Amino acid sequence: MRALCFALGTLVAVVAWADPGLVGEIPNAHKVLKRTLRLHGASSLNLRDRREFAVQAPIGEAWETALTYDERGRRASVDLAYQFLIPFPDAIPGISIGVVDLPNRTRDGRSLYLVATWQFGLQGESNGNVPAELTLGGGTGRYRGLLFGMKLPLTDRFSLTSQHDSRDLRAGFEFQATQELKFRIQFQQNRSLVSFDWTLR
């Protein structure tokens, strides 16, 4: 409980400190593990129109839900996802379907999606234990069109990333600080976007 309170306090502090921007990330076929919570926070370093954070939790073996808050619309909402398949490196992709903004409360509105995430084992001395990832998908609403995401590890902690959410293209870096905590910075035209994921066990 102390860890959860500290994590929530840190999340609020980070979101309050950062200047908000357009920060949504595309969905993928990964799922929050049982008996864990994932805190997600994201913001822009140079715009003041949006803050975004979420608390994600598993429901049984295959379902996942997220409580989200979007500062741009000043609305809280709920997301829901179902994982059909778990990704197996160099074999089969993970497959998930989901709905973002289930109650249809945010400015972007309710959106459905279907995504597949492939993992590819690497052979380098510095990145051989971290798979590369490719996510492809599509949907409705904010995800109308092609969804694309890529992660290419350079070391076991540092990766290149890129994504297209059917509207904007972004590229940047991901740093795995610990097994539970990762940070990202992405660049989109004149915006610098920062985010983090923190898993609580």
Buried (B, 14 or more C-beta within 10 A) or exposed (E): EEEEEEBBEBBEEBBEEBBBBBBBBBBBBBBBEEEEBBBBBBBBEEBEEBBBBBBBBBBEEBBBBBEBBBBBBEBEBBBBBBBEBBBEEEEEBBBBBBBBBBEEBBEBEBBBBBBBBBBEEBEEEEBEEBBBBBBBBBBBBBBBEEBBBBBBBBEEBBBBBBBBBBEEEBEBBBBBEEEBBBBBBBEBEEBBBBBBBBBBE
